[in-house]
Amino acid sequence: MTFEESLKRLEEIVRQMEQGNVPLQESLNLFEEGSKLARACASMLDEAECKVVRLMKGEDGKPVEMEFTDGTDV
């Protein structure tokens, strides 16, 4: 699953559980699935952060400050 798909499913799970009309066993199953999705999303975010940090390093390996752009000039 992509990050976006995982996040969307996690939001669906939260909505279902917030309604309060899900049987106990199904709630436990949803909680387990949601926990796995949350860990997967956190892992994907960590990986993305590492890539950004690597991309922002200069030739000498030190961080390079880059001007923020909105992405339209890429």
PDB file of N, CA, C and O in Angstrom:
ATOM      1  N   MET A   1       0.840  -1.192   0.000  1.00  0.00           N
ATOM      2  CA  MET A   1       0.000   0.000   0.000  1.00  0.00           C
ATOM      3  C   MET A   1       0.881   1.250   0.000  1.00  0.00           C
ATOM      4  O   MET A   1       1.948   1.274   0.614  1.00  0.00           O
ATOM      5  N   THR A   2       0.425   2.262  -0.685  1.00  0.00           N
ATOM      6  CA  THR A   2       1.128   3.535  -0.640  1.00  0.00           C
ATOM      7  C   THR A   2       0.819   4.238   0.677  1.00  0.00           C
ATOM      8  O   THR A   2      -0.077   3.832   1.417  1.00  0.00           O
ATOM      9  N   PHE A   3       1.570   5.295   0.957  1.00  0.00           N
ATOM     10  CA  PHE A   3       1.320   6.073   2.166  1.00  0.00           C
ATOM     11  C   PHE A   3      -0.111   6.605   2.157  1.00  0.00           C
ATOM     12  O   PHE A   3      -0.819   6.526   3.161  1.00  0.00           O
ATOM     13  N   GLU A   4      -0.521   7.139   1.028  1.00  0.00           N
ATOM     14  CA  GLU A   4      -1.849   7.737   0.922  1.00  0.00           C
ATOM     15  C   GLU A   4      -2.949   6.703   1.111  1.00  0.00           C
ATOM     16  O   GLU A   4      -3.955   6.981   1.764  1.00  0.00           O
ATOM     17  N   GLU A   5      -2.768   5.516   0.547  1.00  0.00           N
ATOM     18  CA  GLU A   5      -3.756   4.447   0.709  1.00  0.00           C
ATOM     19  C   GLU A   5      -3.831   3.997   2.174  1.00  0.00           C
ATOM     20  O   GLU A   5      -4.913   3.781   2.719  1.00  0.00           O
ATOM     21  N   SER A   6      -2.662   3.864   2.790  1.00  0.00           N
ATOM     22  CA  SER A   6      -2.613   3.459   4.191  1.00  0.00           C
ATOM     23  C   SER A   6      -3.286   4.485   5.083  1.00  0.00           C
ATOM     24  O   SER A   6      -4.046   4.133   5.985  1.00  0.00           O
ATOM     25  N   LEU A   7      -3.003   5.754   4.830  1.00  0.00           N
ATOM     26  CA  LEU A   7      -3.591   6.820   5.627  1.00  0.00           C
ATOM     27  C   LEU A   7      -5.109   6.864   5.449  1.00  0.00           C
ATOM     28  O   LEU A   7      -5.845   7.067   6.414  1.00  0.00           O
ATOM     29  N   LYS A   8      -5.572   6.674   4.216  1.00  0.00           N
ATOM     30  CA  LYS A   8      -7.014   6.674   3.952  1.00  0.00           C
ATOM     31  C   LYS A   8      -7.696   5.524   4.700  1.00  0.00           C
ATOM     32  O   LYS A   8      -8.754   5.709   5.302  1.00  0.00           O
ATOM     33  N   ARG A   9      -7.087   4.344   4.658  1.00  0.00           N
ATOM     34  CA  ARG A   9      -7.663   3.189   5.367  1.00  0.00           C
ATOM     35  C   ARG A   9      -7.647   3.431   6.874  1.00  0.00           C
ATOM     36  O   ARG A   9      -8.602   3.079   7.567  1.00  0.00           O
ATOM     37  N   LEU A  10      -6.584   4.022   7.379  1.00  0.00           N
ATOM     38  CA  LEU A  10      -6.492   4.333   8.805  1.00  0.00           C
ATOM     39  C   LEU A  10      -7.599   5.298   9.210  1.00  0.00           C
ATOM     40  O   LEU A  10      -8.201   5.144  10.273  1.00  0.00           O
ATOM     41  N   GLU A  11      -7.870   6.291   8.369  1.00  0.00           N
ATOM     42  CA  GLU A  11      -8.955   7.231   8.650  1.00  0.00           C
ATOM     43  C   GLU A  11     -10.306   6.522   8.660  1.00  0.00           C
ATOM     44  O   GLU A  11     -11.163   6.834   9.486  1.00  0.00           O
ATOM     45  N   GLU A  12     -10.502   5.564   7.742  1.00  0.00           N
ATOM     46  CA  GLU A  12     -11.738   4.787   7.711  1.00  0.00           C
ATOM     47  C   GLU A  12     -11.912   3.989   9.011  1.00  0.00           C
ATOM     48  O   GLU A  12     -13.006   3.922   9.572  1.00  0.00           O
ATOM     49  N   ILE A  13     -10.829   3.396   9.467  1.00  0.00           N
ATOM     50  CA  ILE A  13     -10.872   2.607  10.699  1.00  0.00           C
ATOM     51  C   ILE A  13     -11.248   3.499  11.878  1.00  0.00           C
ATOM     52  O   ILE A  13     -12.086   3.126  12.699  1.00  0.00           O
ATOM     53  N   VAL A  14     -10.637   4.661  11.959  1.00  0.00           N
ATOM     54  CA  VAL A  14     -10.932   5.588  13.056  1.00  0.00           C
ATOM     55  C   VAL A  14     -12.405   5.988  13.024  1.00  0.00           C
ATOM     56  O   VAL A  14     -13.065   6.020  14.062  1.00  0.00           O
ATOM     57  N   ARG A  15     -12.919   6.294  11.831  1.00  0.00           N
ATOM     58  CA  ARG A  15     -14.340   6.665  11.706  1.00  0.00           C
ATOM     59  C   ARG A  15     -15.248   5.539  12.202  1.00  0.00           C
ATOM     60  O   ARG A  15     -16.203   5.778  12.941  1.00  0.00           O
ATOM     61  N   GLN A  16     -14.936   4.307  11.783  1.00  0.00           N
ATOM     62  CA  GLN A  16     -15.753   3.161  12.198  1.00  0.00           C
ATOM     63  C   GLN A  16     -15.736   3.012  13.717  1.00  0.00           C
ATOM     64  O   GLN A  16     -16.779   2.809  14.338  1.00  0.00           O
ATOM     65  N   MET A  17     -14.567   3.114  14.302  1.00  0.00           N
ATOM     66  CA  MET A  17     -14.451   2.906  15.739  1.00  0.00           C
ATOM     67  C   MET A  17     -15.071   4.049  16.528  1.00  0.00           C
ATOM     68  O   MET A  17     -15.596   3.829  17.620  1.00  0.00           O
ATOM     69  N   GLU A  18     -15.021   5.258  16.000  1.00  0.00           N
ATOM     70  CA  GLU A  18     -15.623   6.401  16.686  1.00  0.00           C
ATOM     71  C   GLU A  18     -17.144   6.324  16.715  1.00  0.00           C
ATOM     72  O   GLU A  18     -17.777   6.891  17.606  1.00  0.00           O
ATOM     73  N   GLN A  19     -17.733   5.632  15.754  1.00  0.00           N
ATOM     74  CA  GLN A  19     -19.184   5.493  15.735  1.00  0.00           C
ATOM     75  C   GLN A  19     -19.683   4.701  16.936  1.00  0.00           C
ATOM     76  O   GLN A  19     -20.812   4.894  17.388  1.00  0.00           O
ATOM     77  N   GLY A  20     -18.842   3.811  17.451  1.00  0.00           N
ATOM     78  CA  GLY A  20     -19.188   3.072  18.659  1.00  0.00           C
ATOM     79  C   GLY A  20     -20.158   1.924  18.481  1.00  0.00           C
ATOM     80  O   GLY A  20     -20.632   1.369  19.472  1.00  0.00           O
ATOM     81  N   ASN A  21     -20.469   1.551  17.257  1.00  0.00           N
ATOM     82  CA  ASN A  21     -21.432   0.468  17.052  1.00  0.00           C
ATOM     83  C   ASN A  21     -20.786  -0.786  16.459  1.00  0.00           C
ATOM     84  O   ASN A  21     -21.468  -1.628  15.875  1.00  0.00           O
ATOM     85  N   VAL A  22     -19.465  -0.901  16.614  1.00  0.00           N
ATOM     86  CA  VAL A  22     -18.750  -2.059  16.090  1.00  0.00           C
ATOM     87  C   VAL A  22     -18.604  -3.088  17.217  1.00  0.00           C
ATOM     88  O   VAL A  22     -18.193  -2.734  18.321  1.00  0.00           O
ATOM     89  N   PRO A  23     -18.934  -4.348  16.952  1.00  0.00           N
ATOM     90  CA  PRO A  23     -18.779  -5.382  17.979  1.00  0.00           C
ATOM     91  C   PRO A  23     -17.335  -5.455  18.492  1.00  0.00           C
ATOM     92  O   PRO A  23     -16.393  -5.071  17.799  1.00  0.00           O
ATOM     93  N   LEU A  24     -17.189  -5.951  19.705  1.00  0.00           N
ATOM     94  CA  LEU A  24     -15.890  -5.983  20.371  1.00  0.00           C
ATOM     95  C   LEU A  24     -14.812  -6.666  19.539  1.00  0.00           C
ATOM     96  O   LEU A  24     -13.736  -6.097  19.353  1.00  0.00           O
ATOM     97  N   GLN A  25     -15.068  -7.856  19.041  1.00  0.00           N
ATOM     98  CA  GLN A  25     -14.050  -8.582  18.281  1.00  0.00           C
ATOM     99  C   GLN A  25     -13.651  -7.817  17.028  1.00  0.00           C
ATOM    100  O   GLN A  25     -12.471  -7.760  16.682  1.00  0.00           O
ATOM    101  N   GLU A  26     -14.620  -7.235  16.352  1.00  0.00           N
ATOM    102  CA  GLU A  26     -14.306  -6.446  15.156  1.00  0.00           C
ATOM    103  C   GLU A  26     -13.511  -5.192  15.541  1.00  0.00           C
ATOM    104  O   GLU A  26     -12.609  -4.778  14.813  1.00  0.00           O
ATOM    105  N   SER A  27     -13.846  -4.597  16.680  1.00  0.00           N
ATOM    106  CA  SER A  27     -13.087  -3.444  17.167  1.00  0.00           C
ATOM    107  C   SER A  27     -11.632  -3.809  17.410  1.00  0.00           C
ATOM    108  O   SER A  27     -10.724  -3.056  17.059  1.00  0.00           O
ATOM    109  N   LEU A  28     -11.420  -4.976  18.017  1.00  0.00           N
ATOM    110  CA  LEU A  28     -10.050  -5.431  18.254  1.00  0.00           C
ATOM    111  C   LEU A  28      -9.307  -5.666  16.946  1.00  0.00           C
ATOM    112  O   LEU A  28      -8.134  -5.315  16.817  1.00  0.00           O
ATOM    113  N   ASN A  29     -10.001  -6.266  15.975  1.00  0.00           N
ATOM    114  CA  ASN A  29      -9.382  -6.489  14.663  1.00  0.00           C
ATOM    115  C   ASN A  29      -9.050  -5.161  13.986  1.00  0.00           C
ATOM    116  O   ASN A  29      -7.976  -4.999  13.405  1.00  0.00           O
ATOM    117  N   LEU A  30      -9.981  -4.217  14.067  1.00  0.00           N
ATOM    118  CA  LEU A  30      -9.736  -2.904  13.469  1.00  0.00           C
ATOM    119  C   LEU A  30      -8.584  -2.187  14.168  1.00  0.00           C
ATOM    120  O   LEU A  30      -7.761  -1.544  13.518  1.00  0.00           O
ATOM    121  N   PHE A  31      -8.530  -2.301  15.500  1.00  0.00           N
ATOM    122  CA  PHE A  31      -7.447  -1.680  16.252  1.00  0.00           C
ATOM    123  C   PHE A  31      -6.100  -2.265  15.842  1.00  0.00           C
ATOM    124  O   PHE A  31      -5.126  -1.532  15.666  1.00  0.00           O
ATOM    125  N   GLU A  32      -6.048  -3.579  15.691  1.00  0.00           N
ATOM    126  CA  GLU A  32      -4.810  -4.243  15.272  1.00  0.00           C
ATOM    127  C   GLU A  32      -4.392  -3.777  13.875  1.00  0.00           C
ATOM    128  O   GLU A  32      -3.225  -3.462  13.642  1.00  0.00           O
ATOM    129  N   GLU A  33      -5.348  -3.737  12.955  1.00  0.00           N
ATOM    130  CA  GLU A  33      -5.053  -3.283  11.598  1.00  0.00           C
ATOM    131  C   GLU A  33      -4.596  -1.831  11.613  1.00  0.00           C
ATOM    132  O   GLU A  33      -3.638  -1.467  10.931  1.00  0.00           O
ATOM    133  N   GLY A  34      -5.283  -1.005  12.393  1.00  0.00           N
ATOM    134  CA  GLY A  34      -4.919   0.402  12.488  1.00  0.00           C
ATOM    135  C   GLY A  34      -3.528   0.603  13.059  1.00  0.00           C
ATOM    136  O   GLY A  34      -2.786   1.474  12.604  1.00  0.00           O
ATOM    137  N   SER A  35      -3.169  -0.201  14.058  1.00  0.00           N
ATOM    138  CA  SER A  35      -1.832  -0.110  14.646  1.00  0.00           C
ATOM    139  C   SER A  35      -0.758  -0.451  13.622  1.00  0.00           C
ATOM    140  O   SER A  35       0.272   0.219  13.545  1.00  0.00           O
ATOM    141  N   LYS A  36      -1.002  -1.493  12.837  1.00  0.00           N
ATOM    142  CA  LYS A  36      -0.051  -1.878  11.784  1.00  0.00           C
ATOM    143  C   LYS A  36       0.070  -0.777  10.738  1.00  0.00           C
ATOM    144  O   LYS A  36       1.169  -0.459  10.283  1.00  0.00           O
ATOM    145  N   LEU A  37      -1.059  -0.203  10.362  1.00  0.00           N
ATOM    146  CA  LEU A  37      -1.043   0.876   9.371  1.00  0.00           C
ATOM    147  C   LEU A  37      -0.310   2.108   9.903  1.00  0.00           C
ATOM    148  O   LEU A  37       0.444   2.751   9.172  1.00  0.00           O
ATOM    149  N   ALA A  38      -0.533   2.431  11.169  1.00  0.00           N
ATOM    150  CA  ALA A  38       0.137   3.584  11.774  1.00  0.00           C
ATOM    151  C   ALA A  38       1.648   3.380  11.788  1.00  0.00           C
ATOM    152  O   ALA A  38       2.403   4.308  11.501  1.00  0.00           O
ATOM    153  N   ARG A  39       2.090   2.173  12.120  1.00  0.00           N
ATOM    154  CA  ARG A  39       3.529   1.875  12.106  1.00  0.00           C
ATOM    155  C   ARG A  39       4.084   1.956  10.687  1.00  0.00           C
ATOM    156  O   ARG A  39       5.177   2.479  10.472  1.00  0.00           O
ATOM    157  N   ALA A  40       3.332   1.442   9.728  1.00  0.00           N
ATOM    158  CA  ALA A  40       3.775   1.486   8.332  1.00  0.00           C
ATOM    159  C   ALA A  40       3.880   2.932   7.844  1.00  0.00           C
ATOM    160  O   ALA A  40       4.842   3.290   7.165  1.00  0.00           O
ATOM    161  N   CYS A  41       2.899   3.757   8.188  1.00  0.00           N
ATOM    162  CA  CYS A  41       2.930   5.165   7.795  1.00  0.00           C
ATOM    163  C   CYS A  41       4.122   5.875   8.429  1.00  0.00           C
ATOM    164  O   CYS A  41       4.807   6.653   7.765  1.00  0.00           O
ATOM    165  N   ALA A  42       4.368   5.615   9.697  1.00  0.00           N
ATOM    166  CA  ALA A  42       5.505   6.234  10.387  1.00  0.00           C
ATOM    167  C   ALA A  42       6.810   5.819   9.723  1.00  0.00           C
ATOM    168  O   ALA A  42       7.709   6.642   9.552  1.00  0.00           O
ATOM    169  N   SER A  43       6.917   4.565   9.352  1.00  0.00           N
ATOM    170  CA  SER A  43       8.118   4.061   8.685  1.00  0.00           C
ATOM    171  C   SER A  43       8.315   4.739   7.330  1.00  0.00           C
ATOM    172  O   SER A  43       9.429   5.129   6.978  1.00  0.00           O
ATOM    173  N   MET A  44       7.226   4.877   6.574  1.00  0.00           N
ATOM    174  CA  MET A  44       7.321   5.544   5.262  1.00  0.00           C
ATOM    175  C   MET A  44       7.724   7.003   5.416  1.00  0.00           C
ATOM    176  O   MET A  44       8.506   7.518   4.617  1.00  0.00           O
ATOM    177  N   LEU A  45       7.197   7.675   6.437  1.00  0.00           N
ATOM    178  CA  LEU A  45       7.568   9.063   6.687  1.00  0.00           C
ATOM    179  C   LEU A  45       9.039   9.178   7.083  1.00  0.00           C
ATOM    180  O   LEU A  45       9.733  10.089   6.632  1.00  0.00           O
ATOM    181  N   ASP A  46       9.511   8.265   7.920  1.00  0.00           N
ATOM    182  CA  ASP A  46      10.920   8.262   8.308  1.00  0.00           C
ATOM    183  C   ASP A  46      11.820   8.068   7.096  1.00  0.00           C
ATOM    184  O   ASP A  46      12.843   8.738   6.956  1.00  0.00           O
ATOM    185  N   GLU A  47      11.431   7.147   6.224  1.00  0.00           N
ATOM    186  CA  GLU A  47      12.199   6.880   5.018  1.00  0.00           C
ATOM    187  C   GLU A  47      12.231   8.115   4.106  1.00  0.00           C
ATOM    188  O   GLU A  47      13.270   8.457   3.542  1.00  0.00           O
ATOM    189  N   ALA A  48      11.086   8.767   3.974  1.00  0.00           N
ATOM    190  CA  ALA A  48      11.021   9.972   3.150  1.00  0.00           C
ATOM    191  C   ALA A  48      11.905  11.076   3.738  1.00  0.00           C
ATOM    192  O   ALA A  48      12.589  11.789   3.004  1.00  0.00           O
ATOM    193  N   GLU A  49      11.883  11.208   5.064  1.00  0.00           N
ATOM    194  CA  GLU A  49      12.711  12.223   5.720  1.00  0.00           C
ATOM    195  C   GLU A  49      14.189  11.954   5.470  1.00  0.00           C
ATOM    196  O   GLU A  49      14.953  12.885   5.212  1.00  0.00           O
ATOM    197  N   CYS A  50      14.599  10.695   5.542  1.00  0.00           N
ATOM    198  CA  CYS A  50      15.998  10.341   5.285  1.00  0.00           C
ATOM    199  C   CYS A  50      16.394  10.695   3.857  1.00  0.00           C
ATOM    200  O   CYS A  50      17.498  11.186   3.622  1.00  0.00           O
ATOM    201  N   LYS A  51      15.500  10.449   2.906  1.00  0.00           N
ATOM    202  CA  LYS A  51      15.790  10.787   1.509  1.00  0.00           C
ATOM    203  C   LYS A  51      15.949  12.288   1.344  1.00  0.00           C
ATOM    204  O   LYS A  51      16.848  12.741   0.636  1.00  0.00           O
ATOM    205  N   VAL A  52      15.087  13.064   1.988  1.00  0.00           N
ATOM    206  CA  VAL A  52      15.159  14.525   1.893  1.00  0.00           C
ATOM    207  C   VAL A  52      16.476  15.013   2.477  1.00  0.00           C
ATOM    208  O   VAL A  52      17.140  15.873   1.899  1.00  0.00           O
ATOM    209  N   VAL A  53      16.850  14.458   3.624  1.00  0.00           N
ATOM    210  CA  VAL A  53      18.115  14.864   4.251  1.00  0.00           C
ATOM    211  C   VAL A  53      19.281  14.543   3.331  1.00  0.00           C
ATOM    212  O   VAL A  53      20.176  15.373   3.172  1.00  0.00           O
ATOM    213  N   ARG A  54      19.299  13.362   2.721  1.00  0.00           N
ATOM    214  CA  ARG A  54      20.380  12.999   1.800  1.00  0.00           C
ATOM    215  C   ARG A  54      20.412  13.941   0.606  1.00  0.00           C
ATOM    216  O   ARG A  54      21.487  14.339   0.156  1.00  0.00           O
ATOM    217  N   LEU A  55      19.249  14.299   0.093  1.00  0.00           N
ATOM    218  CA  LEU A  55      19.188  15.174  -1.074  1.00  0.00           C
ATOM    219  C   LEU A  55      19.641  16.594  -0.751  1.00  0.00           C
ATOM    220  O   LEU A  55      20.078  17.324  -1.641  1.00  0.00           O
ATOM    221  N   MET A  56      19.541  16.982   0.496  1.00  0.00           N
ATOM    222  CA  MET A  56      19.885  18.345   0.879  1.00  0.00           C
ATOM    223  C   MET A  56      21.355  18.492   1.279  1.00  0.00           C
ATOM    224  O   MET A  56      21.781  19.593   1.630  1.00  0.00           O
ATOM    225  N   LYS A  57      22.134  17.419   1.236  1.00  0.00           N
ATOM    226  CA  LYS A  57      23.544  17.505   1.581  1.00  0.00           C
ATOM    227  C   LYS A  57      24.338  18.029   0.394  1.00  0.00           C
ATOM    228  O   LYS A  57      24.073  17.686  -0.759  1.00  0.00           O
ATOM    229  N   GLY A  58      25.306  18.858   0.704  1.00  0.00           N
ATOM    230  CA  GLY A  58      26.182  19.382  -0.336  1.00  0.00           C
ATOM    231  C   GLY A  58      27.250  18.372  -0.705  1.00  0.00           C
ATOM    232  O   GLY A  58      27.269  17.257  -0.183  1.00  0.00           O
ATOM    233  N   GLU A  59      28.134  18.764  -1.601  1.00  0.00           N
ATOM    234  CA  GLU A  59      29.195  17.865  -2.056  1.00  0.00           C
ATOM    235  C   GLU A  59      30.121  17.467  -0.924  1.00  0.00           C
ATOM    236  O   GLU A  59      30.691  16.377  -0.945  1.00  0.00           O
ATOM    237  N   ASP A  60      30.279  18.339   0.070  1.00  0.00           N
ATOM    238  CA  ASP A  60      31.153  18.037   1.205  1.00  0.00           C
ATOM    239  C   ASP A  60      30.443  17.223   2.291  1.00  0.00           C
ATOM    240  O   ASP A  60      31.037  16.923   3.326  1.00  0.00           O
ATOM    241  N   GLY A  61      29.182  16.866   2.061  1.00  0.00           N
ATOM    242  CA  GLY A  61      28.436  16.068   3.015  1.00  0.00           C
ATOM    243  C   GLY A  61      27.719  16.881   4.072  1.00  0.00           C
ATOM    244  O   GLY A  61      26.968  16.331   4.878  1.00  0.00           O
ATOM    245  N   LYS A  62      27.942  18.176   4.078  1.00  0.00           N
ATOM    246  CA  LYS A  62      27.289  19.040   5.058  1.00  0.00           C
ATOM    247  C   LYS A  62      25.936  19.488   4.510  1.00  0.00           C
ATOM    248  O   LYS A  62      25.761  19.607   3.297  1.00  0.00           O
ATOM    249  N   PRO A  63      24.980  19.737   5.408  1.00  0.00           N
ATOM    250  CA  PRO A  63      23.661  20.193   4.943  1.00  0.00           C
ATOM    251  C   PRO A  63      23.760  21.516   4.182  1.00  0.00           C
ATOM    252  O   PRO A  63      24.542  22.399   4.534  1.00  0.00           O
ATOM    253  N   VAL A  64      22.967  21.625   3.159  1.00  0.00           N
ATOM    254  CA  VAL A  64      22.909  22.835   2.351  1.00  0.00           C
ATOM    255  C   VAL A  64      21.548  23.461   2.561  1.00  0.00           C
ATOM    256  O   VAL A  64      20.524  22.799   2.391  1.00  0.00           O
ATOM    257  N   GLU A  65      21.526  24.737   2.931  1.00  0.00           N
ATOM    258  CA  GLU A  65      20.256  25.422   3.098  1.00  0.00           C
ATOM    259  C   GLU A  65      19.707  25.748   1.724  1.00  0.00           C
ATOM    260  O   GLU A  65      20.386  26.352   0.894  1.00  0.00           O
ATOM    261  N   MET A  66      18.468  25.341   1.497  1.00  0.00           N
ATOM    262  CA  MET A  66      17.852  25.554   0.190  1.00  0.00           C
ATOM    263  C   MET A  66      16.604  26.398   0.376  1.00  0.00           C
ATOM    264  O   MET A  66      15.884  26.253   1.364  1.00  0.00           O
ATOM    265  N   GLU A  67      16.356  27.274  -0.573  1.00  0.00           N
ATOM    266  CA  GLU A  67      15.166  28.112  -0.522  1.00  0.00           C
ATOM    267  C   GLU A  67      13.942  27.255  -0.799  1.00  0.00           C
ATOM    268  O   GLU A  67      13.940  26.426  -1.709  1.00  0.00           O
ATOM    269  N   PHE A  68      12.905  27.465  -0.004  1.00  0.00           N
ATOM    270  CA  PHE A  68      11.665  26.727  -0.192  1.00  0.00           C
ATOM    271  C   PHE A  68      10.945  27.255  -1.431  1.00  0.00           C
ATOM    272  O   PHE A  68      10.863  28.464  -1.649  1.00  0.00           O
ATOM    273  N   THR A  69      10.425  26.328  -2.239  1.00  0.00           N
ATOM    274  CA  THR A  69       9.592  26.703  -3.384  1.00  0.00           C
ATOM    275  C   THR A  69       8.301  25.927  -3.297  1.00  0.00           C
ATOM    276  O   THR A  69       8.222  24.910  -2.607  1.00  0.00           O
ATOM    277  N   ASP A  70       7.301  26.398  -3.987  1.00  0.00           N
ATOM    278  CA  ASP A  70       6.011  25.709  -3.949  1.00  0.00           C
ATOM    279  C   ASP A  70       5.927  24.567  -4.955  1.00  0.00           C
ATOM    280  O   ASP A  70       4.887  23.918  -5.072  1.00  0.00           O
ATOM    281  N   GLY A  71       7.007  24.319  -5.676  1.00  0.00           N
ATOM    282  CA  GLY A  71       7.055  23.205  -6.601  1.00  0.00           C
ATOM    283  C   GLY A  71       6.597  23.538  -8.005  1.00  0.00           C
ATOM    284  O   GLY A  71       6.676  22.681  -8.885  1.00  0.00           O
ATOM    285  N   THR A  72       6.120  24.747  -8.253  1.00  0.00           N
ATOM    286  CA  THR A  72       5.640  25.085  -9.591  1.00  0.00           C
ATOM    287  C   THR A  72       6.767  25.392 -10.545  1.00  0.00           C
ATOM    288  O   THR A  72       6.568  25.371 -11.759  1.00  0.00           O
ATOM    289  N   ASP A  73       7.964  25.681 -10.020  1.00  0.00           N
ATOM    290  CA  ASP A  73       9.073  26.027 -10.903  1.00  0.00           C
ATOM    291  C   ASP A  73      10.013  24.854 -11.142  1.00  0.00           C
ATOM    292  O   ASP A  73      11.119  25.036 -11.651  1.00  0.00           O
ATOM    293  N   VAL A  74       9.579  23.651 -10.778  1.00  0.00           N
ATOM    294  CA  VAL A  74      10.434  22.469 -10.925  1.00  0.00           C
ATOM    295  C   VAL A  74      10.340  21.940 -12.324  1.00  0.00           C
ATOM    296  O   VAL A  74      10.986  20.945 -12.652  1.00  0.00           O
TER     297      VAL A  74
END
